[in-house]
């Protein structure tokens, strides 16, 4: 009996020790974070990385029609004779052609205006065309909702519930306002010259609270400032870590044939093809909501804040001179 009790105790001790060494895992794959600030591949899940965009099994053809444009997805003949010729897009875009949207985030409804193209022939590389394609499913007023329930598949971590996926549906203005949505478009430009990385130094944040980098406006951002360089070292799941050399000459979006390359479009923050895993040159990281970066909300974590700091550098630990806070 004593031997059996001793054996049980030894097994329990070994189990606890093994659990203590396990890498924390987020709700959709692994965070890839360990106590030594090293990253490993995210734990694979049993679901397709398309997630909600798998469309209950329809998969790619929910948005793309390999034959005949919108006809190929069962829609009536589109008013756009070129429908389907960009990205084989299979949704009816005509309700959105020329649609004027005003984004804000601070009450100024004309601060970030976007006028959607009147044809998709501007090309998939044009950021306003990307907004047009995304809103062909996600606009809650002008588009016909198909294969969508209007809320996230994932449950919101920590607080619970679901977030809306239909935009332009919420008030304040007659149910069609985008003034309570994050700005996108040619005016939503990420700039540089955010200030010093020295602890206690006076920071000249400018109007955008941005990074101490080179570029901004119509030029690609070069993340070589002291604070920004440390940031992308601390946050290996950052979308700046996409090349062989960290953060060199990254382009967030291209508008009007590339005239502005550091403005924000939908795909600056989201990867529509991967809901649960983000990949860069450091490997795979857990994410959710199609976020383009490590995004694994924990009650004591900072990965959500770190993702926002990709652009909003003035609010980062590093810009305050705190250089060694890892992402969890």
RODO-2510 file (C-alpha; in nm, 4 decimals, decimal comma):
residues 328
     n   res          X          Y          Z
     1     x     0,0000     0,0000     0,0000
     2     x     0,2837     0,2364     0,0891
     3     x     0,4570     0,1551    -0,2409
     4     x     0,1350     0,2310    -0,4320
     5     x     0,0915     0,5647    -0,2541
     6     x     0,4542     0,6571    -0,3258
     7     x     0,4084     0,5689    -0,6927
     8     x     0,0966     0,7868    -0,7192
     9     x     0,2785     1,0812    -0,5589
    10     x     0,5730     1,0437    -0,7992
    11     x     0,3375     1,0375    -1,0994
    12     x     0,1609     1,3535    -0,9778
    13     x     0,4916     1,5356    -0,9277
    14     x     0,6096     1,4382    -1,2762
    15     x     0,2790     1,5544    -1,4280
    16     x     0,2930     1,8938    -1,2550
    17     x     0,6548     1,9423    -1,3650
    18     x     0,5663     1,8616    -1,7254
    19     x     0,2709     2,1043    -1,7178
    20     x     0,4936     2,3809    -1,5820
    21     x     0,7213     2,3502    -1,8861
    22     x     0,4431     2,3597    -2,1443
    23     x     0,4349     2,6613    -2,3766
    24     x     0,1161     2,8687    -2,3220
    25     x    -0,1385     2,8062    -2,5953
    26     x    -0,3915     3,0597    -2,7202
    27     x    -0,7539     2,9876    -2,8150
    28     x    -0,6710     2,9281    -3,1829
    29     x    -0,3300     2,7676    -3,2052
    30     x    -0,0215     2,8367    -2,9971
    31     x     0,1111     3,1757    -2,9058
    32     x     0,4569     3,0465    -2,9887
    33     x     0,5882     3,2265    -2,6825
    34     x     0,8167     3,0732    -2,4204
    35     x     0,9627     3,2149    -2,1016
    36     x     1,2926     3,2735    -2,2806
    37     x     1,1221     3,4926    -2,5444
    38     x     1,1782     3,2357    -2,8175
    39     x     0,9108     3,1402    -3,0668
    40     x     0,8046     2,8052    -3,2002
    41     x     0,5508     2,7028    -3,4590
    42     x     0,1929     2,7537    -3,3510
    43     x     0,0103     2,4411    -3,2484
    44     x    -0,1943     2,3215    -3,5437
    45     x    -0,5702     2,3065    -3,5014
    46     x    -0,8127     2,0640    -3,6565
    47     x    -0,9887     2,3337    -3,8575
    48     x    -0,9094     2,4808    -4,1984
    49     x    -0,7172     2,8097    -4,1709
    50     x    -0,9846     2,9765    -4,3872
    51     x    -1,2066     2,9587    -4,0808
    52     x    -1,5256     3,1603    -4,1311
    53     x    -1,4281     3,2308    -4,4909
    54     x    -1,4597     2,8598    -4,5622
    55     x    -1,8292     2,9455    -4,5890
    56     x    -1,9728     2,6225    -4,4476
    57     x    -1,7694     2,4252    -4,6986
    58     x    -1,8004     2,6487    -5,0038
    59     x    -1,4430     2,7592    -4,9515
    60     x    -1,2716     2,9794    -5,2077
    61     x    -1,5717     2,9947    -5,4414
    62     x    -1,7665     3,1848    -5,1765
    63     x    -1,5790     3,4929    -5,3004
    64     x    -1,4020     3,3823    -5,6181
    65     x    -1,5785     3,2384    -5,9212
    66     x    -1,3481     3,0298    -6,1423
    67     x    -1,5881     3,0664    -6,4345
    68     x    -1,8191     3,3470    -6,5486
    69     x    -1,7732     3,6066    -6,2748
    70     x    -2,0797     3,6718    -6,0589
    71     x    -2,2808     3,4397    -6,2834
    72     x    -2,0545     3,1647    -6,1587
    73     x    -2,1805     3,2273    -5,8044
    74     x    -2,5464     3,2208    -5,9066
    75     x    -2,5995     3,5991    -5,9201
    76     x    -2,7804     3,7877    -6,1919
    77     x    -2,5729     3,9482    -6,4667
    78     x    -2,3738     4,2249    -6,3041
    79     x    -2,3944     4,5792    -6,4352
    80     x    -2,0148     4,5717    -6,4614
    81     x    -1,9140     4,4080    -6,7898
    82     x    -1,5704     4,3360    -6,6441
    83     x    -1,7033     4,1455    -6,3425
    84     x    -1,4781     3,8569    -6,2493
    85     x    -1,1759     3,9882    -6,4380
    86     x    -0,9957     4,0945    -6,1169
    87     x    -0,9224     3,8161    -5,8681
    88     x    -1,2031     3,6167    -6,0368
    89     x    -1,4333     3,8038    -5,8003
    90     x    -1,7773     3,6472    -5,7913
    91     x    -1,9818     3,8978    -5,5905
    92     x    -2,2018     4,1690    -5,7394
    93     x    -2,0073     4,4927    -5,6881
    94     x    -2,2446     4,7331    -5,8616
    95     x    -2,4238     4,8587    -5,5439
    96     x    -2,0875     4,9833    -5,4162
    97     x    -1,9496     5,1445    -5,7322
    98     x    -1,8710     5,5101    -5,6607
    99     x    -1,9972     5,4783    -5,3030
   100     x    -1,8595     5,7595    -5,0810
   101     x    -1,7675     5,6578    -4,7244
   102     x    -1,6440     5,8799    -4,4423
   103     x    -1,4358     5,7207    -4,1697
   104     x    -1,3390     5,8987    -3,8520
   105     x    -1,2677     5,7573    -3,5072
   106     x    -1,2614     6,1063    -3,3572
   107     x    -1,5942     6,2589    -3,4621
   108     x    -1,4626     6,4289    -3,7751
   109     x    -1,6712     6,2538    -4,0389
   110     x    -1,4795     6,4019    -4,3314
   111     x    -1,1282     6,3284    -4,2053
   112     x    -1,0792     5,9971    -4,3869
   113     x    -1,3016     6,0002    -4,6972
   114     x    -1,3026     5,7078    -4,9382
   115     x    -1,4765     5,6950    -5,2742
   116     x    -1,4908     5,3421    -5,4065
   117     x    -1,3948     5,2741    -5,7687
   118     x    -1,6575     5,2689    -6,0414
   119     x    -1,4993     4,9607    -6,1957
   120     x    -1,2845     4,6762    -6,0685
   121     x    -1,0409     4,7295    -6,3542
   122     x    -0,8280     4,9490    -6,1273
   123     x    -0,6701     4,6178    -6,0344
   124     x    -0,6333     4,4069    -5,7230
   125     x    -0,3180     4,5981    -5,6254
   126     x    -0,5159     4,9182    -5,5723
   127     x    -0,6122     4,9580    -5,2055
   128     x    -0,9483     5,1210    -5,2779
   129     x    -1,0321     4,8166    -5,4903
   130     x    -0,9444     4,5972    -5,1924
   131     x    -1,1910     4,7976    -4,9786
   132     x    -1,4511     4,7545    -5,2524
   133     x    -1,4040     4,3771    -5,2624
   134     x    -1,4202     4,3398    -4,8837
   135     x    -1,7352     4,5504    -4,8534
   136     x    -1,9091     4,3462    -5,1241
   137     x    -1,9725     4,0986    -4,8408
   138     x    -1,9178     4,3050    -4,5256
   139     x    -2,1241     4,6192    -4,5923
   140     x    -2,4426     4,5721    -4,3937
   141     x    -2,6549     4,8172    -4,5945
   142     x    -2,5810     4,7968    -4,9650
   143     x    -2,4732     4,4359    -5,0181
   144     x    -2,6703     4,1176    -5,0150
   145     x    -2,5511     3,9050    -4,7265
   146     x    -2,4809     3,5454    -4,8210
   147     x    -2,3206     3,2685    -4,6170
   148     x    -2,2713     3,5115    -4,3269
   149     x    -2,4416     3,5399    -3,9899
   150     x    -2,3275     3,8963    -3,9254
   151     x    -2,1106     3,8182    -3,6250
   152     x    -1,7775     3,6562    -3,5566
   153     x    -1,7497     3,2794    -3,5424
   154     x    -1,5041     3,3163    -3,2546
   155     x    -1,6223     3,4134    -2,9106
   156     x    -1,4582     3,7329    -2,7846
   157     x    -1,1870     3,6354    -2,5365
   158     x    -1,2088     3,7571    -2,1767
   159     x    -1,5354     3,9532    -2,2167
   160     x    -1,7358     3,6918    -2,4093
   161     x    -1,9970     3,7459    -2,6787
   162     x    -1,9407     3,8088    -3,0491
   163     x    -1,8315     4,1088    -3,2577
   164     x    -2,0280     4,2333    -3,5612
   165     x    -1,8936     4,1527    -3,9068
   166     x    -2,1384     4,3679    -4,1024
   167     x    -2,0019     4,7228    -4,1298
   168     x    -2,1926     5,0391    -4,2084
   169     x    -2,4934     4,9040    -4,0228
   170     x    -2,4481     5,0758    -3,6877
   171     x    -2,5653     5,4300    -3,6169
   172     x    -2,4978     5,7283    -3,5611
   173     x    -2,6099     5,8477    -3,9072
   174     x    -2,9221     5,6782    -4,0433
   175     x    -2,7683     5,3350    -4,0039
   176     x    -2,5144     5,3855    -4,2809
   177     x    -2,2279     5,5638    -4,1100
   178     x    -1,8696     5,4401    -4,1108
   179     x    -1,7572     5,7137    -3,8726
   180     x    -1,7246     5,4585    -3,5918
   181     x    -1,4934     5,2287    -3,7890
   182     x    -1,1144     5,2354    -3,8025
   183     x    -1,0003     5,4597    -4,0882
   184     x    -0,8772     5,3087    -4,4119
   185     x    -0,8003     5,4742    -4,7422
   186     x    -0,5503     5,7131    -4,8901
   187     x    -0,5773     5,9598    -4,6000
   188     x    -0,5130     5,6958    -4,3314
   189     x    -0,1358     5,7254    -4,3657
   190     x     0,1173     5,5810    -4,1206
   191     x     0,3975     5,8321    -4,0703
   192     x     0,7324     5,8384    -3,8947
   193     x     0,9399     6,0754    -3,6799
   194     x     0,7784     5,9653    -3,3544
   195     x     1,0549     6,0756    -3,1190
   196     x     1,3452     5,9503    -2,9160
   197     x     1,3863     5,6017    -2,7712
   198     x     1,5916     5,7263    -2,4781
   199     x     1,4186     5,6725    -2,1442
   200     x     1,2842     6,0015    -2,0080
   201     x     1,3611     6,1937    -2,3254
   202     x     1,1081     6,4411    -2,4616
   203     x     0,9262     6,2826    -2,7536
   204     x     0,8063     6,4852    -3,0487
   205     x     0,5121     6,2668    -3,1414
   206     x     0,3683     6,4925    -3,4081
   207     x     0,0070     6,4511    -3,5130
   208     x     0,0046     6,0765    -3,5582
   209     x     0,1896     5,9356    -3,2554
   210     x     0,3998     5,7279    -3,4894
   211     x     0,7292     5,5398    -3,4909
   212     x     1,0859     5,6661    -3,4920
   213     x     1,1330     5,5349    -3,8421
   214     x     1,2262     5,6635    -4,1855
   215     x     0,9583     5,7206    -4,4460
   216     x     0,5889     5,7841    -4,4084
   217     x     0,3558     5,9487    -4,6540
   218     x     0,4301     5,8430    -5,0116
   219     x     0,7421     5,6436    -4,9227
   220     x     0,7838     5,2951    -4,7797
   221     x     0,8525     5,2776    -4,4065
   222     x     1,1996     5,1764    -4,2961
   223     x     1,1781     5,0593    -3,9323
   224     x     1,5336     5,1409    -3,8297
   225     x     1,4847     5,3782    -3,5356
   226     x     1,6115     5,2637    -3,1940
   227     x     1,2683     5,2077    -3,0392
   228     x     1,1050     5,0591    -3,3498
   229     x     1,3941     4,8189    -3,4034
   230     x     1,3620     4,6920    -3,0456
   231     x     0,9841     4,6675    -3,0863
   232     x     1,0045     4,4264    -3,3784
   233     x     1,2609     4,2257    -3,1816
   234     x     1,0300     4,2030    -2,8797
   235     x     0,7252     4,1356    -3,0993
   236     x     0,8333     3,8674    -3,3408
   237     x     0,4718     3,8235    -3,4505
   238     x     0,4722     4,1804    -3,5875
   239     x     0,3733     4,2349    -3,9496
   240     x     0,6935     4,4391    -3,9896
   241     x     0,8845     4,1098    -3,9615
   242     x     0,8059     3,9994    -4,3145
   243     x     1,1378     4,0131    -4,4965
   244     x     1,4898     3,8811    -4,4731
   245     x     1,5838     4,2032    -4,2934
   246     x     1,3397     4,3165    -4,0262
   247     x     1,1134     4,6039    -4,1147
   248     x     1,3052     4,7336    -4,4154
   249     x     1,0962     4,9301    -4,6651
   250     x     0,7575     4,7792    -4,5846
   251     x     0,4585     4,8962    -4,7873
   252     x     0,1221     4,8819    -4,6132
   253     x    -0,0942     4,9546    -4,9179
   254     x    -0,0837     5,1149    -5,2623
   255     x    -0,3363     5,3734    -5,3784
   256     x    -0,3732     5,5134    -5,7260
   257     x    -0,0923     5,3172    -5,8870
   258     x     0,1316     5,3367    -5,5834
   259     x     0,1235     5,7117    -5,5191
   260     x     0,0757     5,6473    -5,1459
   261     x     0,2234     5,3251    -5,0126
   262     x     0,2053     5,3660    -4,6354
   263     x    -0,1696     5,4190    -4,6020
   264     x    -0,3929     5,1567    -4,4453
   265     x    -0,6375     4,9315    -4,6237
   266     x    -0,8330     4,6291    -4,5001
   267     x    -0,5531     4,3839    -4,5712
   268     x    -0,2981     4,5929    -4,3797
   269     x    -0,4481     4,4497    -4,0600
   270     x    -0,6245     4,1357    -4,1822
   271     x    -0,5272     3,8318    -4,3875
   272     x    -0,8569     3,7183    -4,5338
   273     x    -0,7180     3,3730    -4,6103
   274     x    -0,6059     3,2709    -4,2609
   275     x    -0,8278     3,3142    -3,9553
   276     x    -0,6270     3,1186    -3,6980
   277     x    -0,2579     3,1358    -3,7921
   278     x    -0,0294     3,4254    -3,8831
   279     x     0,2988     3,3521    -4,0597
   280     x     0,6113     3,5628    -4,1095
   281     x     0,9835     3,4974    -4,1389
   282     x     0,9960     3,3901    -3,7715
   283     x     0,7381     3,1144    -3,8204
   284     x     0,3729     3,0652    -3,7290
   285     x     0,1834     3,2462    -3,4551
   286     x    -0,1633     3,2010    -3,3122
   287     x    -0,4196     3,4641    -3,4104
   288     x    -0,7951     3,5138    -3,4501
   289     x    -1,0387     3,7362    -3,6443
   290     x    -0,8040     3,7045    -3,9463
   291     x    -0,5650     3,9456    -3,7695
   292     x    -0,2341     3,9858    -3,9522
   293     x    -0,0065     3,9288    -3,6538
   294     x     0,0180     3,7371    -3,3284
   295     x    -0,3196     3,8037    -3,1636
   296     x    -0,3833     3,5784    -2,8685
   297     x    -0,5790     3,7722    -2,6046
   298     x    -0,5045     3,6666    -2,2474
   299     x    -0,6207     3,8299    -1,9249
   300     x    -0,2602     3,9235    -1,8418
   301     x    -0,1272     3,9413    -2,1959
   302     x    -0,0290     4,2230    -2,4308
   303     x    -0,0484     4,0713    -2,7799
   304     x    -0,3590     4,2775    -2,8667
   305     x    -0,1870     4,6017    -2,7652
   306     x     0,1295     4,4972    -2,9471
   307     x    -0,0629     4,4450    -3,2696
   308     x    -0,2087     4,7967    -3,2540
   309     x     0,1400     4,9320    -3,1831
   310     x     0,2500     4,8079    -3,5258
   311     x     0,1237     5,1453    -3,6476
   312     x     0,0583     5,3407    -3,3282
   313     x     0,4175     5,3428    -3,2107
   314     x     0,3817     5,6385    -2,9768
   315     x     0,1805     5,4199    -2,7385
   316     x     0,4414     5,1439    -2,7179
   317     x     0,6591     5,0376    -2,4263
   318     x     0,9669     5,1007    -2,6374
   319     x     0,8806     5,4648    -2,7097
   320     x     0,8642     5,5136    -2,3322
   321     x     1,2154     5,3726    -2,2947
   322     x     1,1000     5,0300    -2,1694
   323     x     1,2879     4,8019    -2,4029
   324     x     1,2501     4,4461    -2,2775
   325     x     0,8783     4,3655    -2,2574
   326     x     0,8064     4,0435    -2,4505
   327     x     0,4776     3,9688    -2,6253
   328     x     0,2483     3,7221    -2,4497
***
